[in-house]
Amino acid sequence: MLSINNLNLQYGRKHLFRDVSVQVHDGERIGLAGVNGAGKSTLLKIMAGEMETDPGIVSRASWFTVAYLPQEITIELTSRSLYEEAETAFADVLAFQQEMEQIGEQLATLPPDDPEVDRLLARQGELQQHLEGRDVFRIRPQIERILFGLGFSAADLDKEVASFSGGWIMRLLLAKLLLRKPSLLLLDEPTNHLDIESLTWLEEFLLQYDGAMVIISHDRSFLDRVTSITWELSLGRLTVYKGNYSHYLVEKQQRLELERAAYENQQAKIRQTERFIERFRSKATKARQVQSRIKQLEKMERIELSETDRSIRFSFPPAAPSGRDVLTLKGVRKTFGDRVVLDGLDLHLQRGDKLAVVGVNGAGKTTLLKILAGVEDAEGTIRMGHNVILSYFGQHQAQELPGELSVLDTVYHGAEEMTITQVRSLLGAFLFSGDEVEKKVKVLSGGEKSRVALAKMLVRPANLMLLDEPTNHLDISSQEVLQEAMAQYEGTIIVVSHNRYFTNSFVNKVLEIRDGRATLYQGNIDDYLARRKKEEEKQHSPQSRDRNADSEGKGTAVADKKALRRQRAQLRQEMNRKLGPLKKQVKTAEQEIEKLEERKAELEQLMADPELYSDSQRWSETSREYNALERRLERWYGKWEEAQEKIEALEEKVEV
């Protein structure tokens, strides 16, 4: 368990933390929310011990280990290979194992009555205790599982760490933390450098992880799936909400309504008291009453309204409509030396299509957008439709911004049909408000420049937009402003983004690039992932292997048909034999789920009682039980779904 007690931190006149007290219990899954600059990353650094505080502010149990993933690279680039660097996560285990071996050798040479034997045996026992549960003999499989899950390949294992880009280094750093299996994972934007496949793998890994975690992320889908508690930092205060990010938004709105009512009541009382003081201040007969009311105001604990997401609406400037056929690609091929990135890509988009391009890092997503934007050349046919007006956002735009112009001037000069007020509203959505719009571009950070470049691109009338990771430097509220505008946009969009929640609501097609080939899927990201899952299950199913065998043996001999019929009959018998245990698993899971759901309802009823919160021990125990119960429910639902899917797959085979 880790606890923070009365944390206070102030920079100038800004209170970053005001009497923040909170605890992390074993197994809790916490999402840390708040506007940019609220102090989320600072809080994680304090919890990790990266920032010093006064003694007693942060405390944790002796057995409670913490691992921290920052947003920026903190790993020293050495000549070690990828595997060797990942193996350093087990440095303590390997050292204990080596010491165990040395003790074994020493004991073999000492006579039984030697006084040193007792000391060595005691140390051997301590080391054995340290090694328990660390699975020391399966270090390599553990390393490979994590690295491959995060997108590395077998060929990468022997490459030097220094040869990888920053994004891959961050993946390596994340892999090392996961391999250490700490009691508490502190993850600051862990999804920033992940593609959809590795992001999905990370979600599944964290869902099965036994330890606690506190996560900062601008990926709402990721938070919704992985977390079950939300901490919100606002005006220096930390508020705990039960539930994931979506639940937090609902409960926050309810709390804000109550807070607003209490604030307005208090303001009315203050105004009434101030009027009394002003009216009777000069009357001697009322002097005592006036002083009493002045003291009341001085002692009154003023209610502050929490920060709320800015209510900003943005729509793209209208552009002349394009023809019905917007874009046609035929046999597009792109190579870099001997490496084939795109091989024979065909694609046809019509007006109003909104396409997400997905694939692992390095698959060619950014390259495709650069080809369409004319930044890169390629073989094959690329034909734009009638009256297509293209606008492109890539990473290089940020470096090409004029440094001497202000943020406001940079965007306003590119806005043909927007007023300065509209441009200011747009910049507010991209986290530039008040005097910040007057900053010179040259003094902005890399992330701020990227936001300016995106805003500048969006104010230009266009009917075909190419967007490469547009949400990388946007918080969730800004993403939602842009997301809503995308959904209302009447033109055509091609977007590369690892943020599923952002793209899911407005795309209607998904293009997957894999090994140079492109496959088009109808629907949004959820539809694509569901289709991919079914395809992978079919590829690994016995039915698929049988069909492959059928295909290979079709022309061999007529006698094979009889053998095939016998094979299918045997398959049916085997499938029926397998159905029994699976149905039993389903029944067991349903019984357990029913029990757990009943207990969950009891706990929720208990937690709805305001008196529970006045007893910190009872609240802590109830909260822990509720969290553990939710994890158990998640696992039992997973078992039920897994067994049910296997039953359905087997029943399909029997019908065949």
WOKA-V988082 format. One record per pair of residues at least 24 apart in sequence whose ideal C-beta (glycine too) atoms are under 6 Angstrom apart, sorted by the first residue. I is the first residue (numbers start at 1). J is the second residue. D is the distance in whole Angstrom. If there is no record, write none. Layout:
((I | J | D) (I | J | D))
This chain:
((1 | 25 | 6) (1 | 61 | 5) (1 | 64 | 6) (2 | 60 | 4) (2 | 64 | 6) (3 | 59 | 5) (4 | 58 | 6) (5 | 57 | 6) (7 | 57 | 5) (15 | 236 | 4) (17 | 236 | 5) (18 | 236 | 4) (18 | 237 | 6) (20 | 238 | 5) (22 | 238 | 6) (24 | 212 | 5) (25 | 624 | 5) (26 | 212 | 6) (27 | 212 | 6) (28 | 212 | 5) (28 | 229 | 6) (28 | 627 | 6) (29 | 213 | 6) (29 | 227 | 5) (29 | 228 | 5) (30 | 214 | 5) (30 | 229 | 5) (30 | 231 | 6) (31 | 215 | 5) (31 | 223 | 4) (31 | 227 | 4) (31 | 230 | 5) (31 | 245 | 6) (32 | 214 | 6) (32 | 216 | 5) (32 | 231 | 5) (33 | 230 | 6) (33 | 232 | 5) (34 | 232 | 6) (34 | 233 | 4) (35 | 307 | 6) (36 | 431 | 6) (36 | 475 | 5) (38 | 233 | 4) (39 | 233 | 5) (40 | 216 | 5) (40 | 233 | 6) (41 | 188 | 6) (44 | 186 | 5) (44 | 188 | 5) (47 | 186 | 6) (48 | 186 | 5) (64 | 183 | 5) (65 | 182 | 4) (65 | 183 | 5) (66 | 182 | 6) (66 | 184 | 5) (67 | 177 | 4) (67 | 180 | 5) (67 | 182 | 4) (67 | 185 | 6) (68 | 186 | 4) (69 | 174 | 6) (69 | 177 | 6) (69 | 187 | 5) (69 | 188 | 6) (69 | 190 | 6) (70 | 188 | 5) (71 | 188 | 5) (71 | 189 | 5) (73 | 166 | 6) (73 | 169 | 5) (75 | 169 | 6) (75 | 173 | 5) (77 | 161 | 6) (77 | 162 | 4) (78 | 161 | 6) (79 | 160 | 6) (80 | 161 | 6) (81 | 158 | 5) (82 | 156 | 5) (82 | 157 | 5) (82 | 159 | 6) (83 | 157 | 4) (85 | 161 | 5) (86 | 143 | 5) (86 | 175 | 6) (89 | 176 | 4) (89 | 179 | 4) (89 | 180 | 5) (90 | 139 | 5) (93 | 134 | 5) (93 | 136 | 6) (96 | 127 | 5) (96 | 130 | 5) (96 | 131 | 6) (97 | 136 | 6) (99 | 127 | 6) (100 | 127 | 5) (146 | 175 | 5) (146 | 178 | 5) (146 | 179 | 6) (147 | 175 | 6) (149 | 201 | 4) (150 | 175 | 5) (150 | 198 | 5) (151 | 198 | 4) (151 | 360 | 6) (167 | 193 | 4) (183 | 211 | 5) (184 | 212 | 5) (185 | 213 | 4) (186 | 214 | 5) (187 | 215 | 5) (188 | 216 | 5) (189 | 216 | 6) (189 | 217 | 6) (191 | 217 | 6) (191 | 219 | 5) (191 | 222 | 5) (194 | 498 | 6) (195 | 360 | 5) (195 | 361 | 5) (195 | 498 | 6) (196 | 358 | 5) (197 | 360 | 6) (218 | 475 | 6) (218 | 476 | 5) (219 | 499 | 5) (220 | 245 | 6) (220 | 476 | 6) (220 | 501 | 4) (221 | 500 | 5) (221 | 501 | 4) (228 | 630 | 5) (234 | 306 | 5) (234 | 307 | 5) (235 | 304 | 6) (235 | 307 | 6) (262 | 303 | 6) (263 | 303 | 5) (263 | 305 | 6) (266 | 303 | 5) (273 | 297 | 6) (309 | 477 | 4) (310 | 428 | 6) (312 | 425 | 6) (312 | 428 | 5) (312 | 429 | 5) (312 | 481 | 5) (314 | 426 | 5) (314 | 429 | 6) (314 | 481 | 6) (314 | 485 | 5) (315 | 485 | 6) (315 | 488 | 6) (316 | 485 | 6) (316 | 489 | 5) (317 | 417 | 5) (317 | 418 | 6) (317 | 461 | 5) (319 | 389 | 5) (319 | 461 | 4) (319 | 462 | 5) (319 | 463 | 5) (320 | 387 | 6) (322 | 351 | 5) (322 | 385 | 6) (322 | 387 | 5) (322 | 388 | 5) (322 | 463 | 5) (323 | 385 | 4) (323 | 386 | 3) (324 | 350 | 6) (324 | 351 | 5) (325 | 385 | 4) (326 | 351 | 5) (326 | 385 | 5) (326 | 388 | 6) (326 | 464 | 6) (326 | 492 | 5) (328 | 383 | 5) (329 | 382 | 6) (330 | 381 | 4) (331 | 380 | 4) (332 | 378 | 5) (332 | 380 | 4) (333 | 379 | 4) (333 | 380 | 5) (334 | 367 | 6) (334 | 378 | 4) (340 | 516 | 5) (341 | 367 | 5) (342 | 516 | 6) (343 | 516 | 4) (345 | 518 | 5) (349 | 492 | 6) (353 | 492 | 5) (353 | 509 | 6) (354 | 493 | 4) (354 | 506 | 5) (354 | 507 | 5) (354 | 508 | 5) (355 | 494 | 5) (355 | 509 | 5) (355 | 511 | 6) (356 | 495 | 6) (356 | 503 | 5) (356 | 507 | 4) (356 | 510 | 5) (357 | 496 | 5) (357 | 511 | 5) (358 | 510 | 6) (358 | 512 | 5) (359 | 512 | 6) (359 | 513 | 4) (359 | 514 | 6) (363 | 513 | 4) (364 | 513 | 5) (365 | 496 | 5) (366 | 468 | 6) (369 | 466 | 5) (369 | 468 | 5) (372 | 466 | 6) (373 | 466 | 6) (388 | 464 | 5) (389 | 462 | 5) (389 | 463 | 5) (390 | 464 | 5) (391 | 457 | 6) (391 | 460 | 5) (391 | 462 | 4) (391 | 465 | 5) (392 | 466 | 4) (393 | 454 | 6) (393 | 457 | 5) (393 | 467 | 5) (393 | 470 | 6) (394 | 468 | 5) (397 | 453 | 4) (398 | 449 | 4) (398 | 450 | 5) (398 | 453 | 5) (401 | 441 | 5) (401 | 449 | 6) (403 | 441 | 5) (403 | 442 | 3) (405 | 441 | 6) (406 | 438 | 5) (407 | 432 | 5) (407 | 437 | 5) (407 | 439 | 5) (407 | 452 | 6) (408 | 437 | 4) (410 | 441 | 6) (410 | 452 | 6) (411 | 455 | 5) (411 | 456 | 5) (414 | 456 | 5) (414 | 459 | 6) (414 | 460 | 6) (415 | 459 | 4) (418 | 459 | 6) (426 | 455 | 6) (429 | 478 | 5) (429 | 481 | 4) (430 | 455 | 5) (430 | 478 | 6) (447 | 473 | 4) (463 | 491 | 4) (464 | 492 | 5) (465 | 493 | 5) (466 | 494 | 5) (467 | 495 | 4) (468 | 496 | 5) (469 | 497 | 6) (471 | 499 | 5) (471 | 502 | 5) (500 | 525 | 5) (541 | 649 | 6) (543 | 653 | 5) (572 | 654 | 5) (575 | 650 | 5) (575 | 653 | 5) (575 | 654 | 5) (578 | 650 | 6) (579 | 650 | 6) (582 | 643 | 5) (582 | 646 | 5) (582 | 647 | 5) (585 | 643 | 4) (586 | 643 | 5) (586 | 644 | 6) (589 | 636 | 5) (589 | 639 | 5) (589 | 640 | 4) (592 | 636 | 5) (593 | 636 | 5) (596 | 629 | 6) (596 | 632 | 6) (596 | 633 | 5) (600 | 629 | 6))
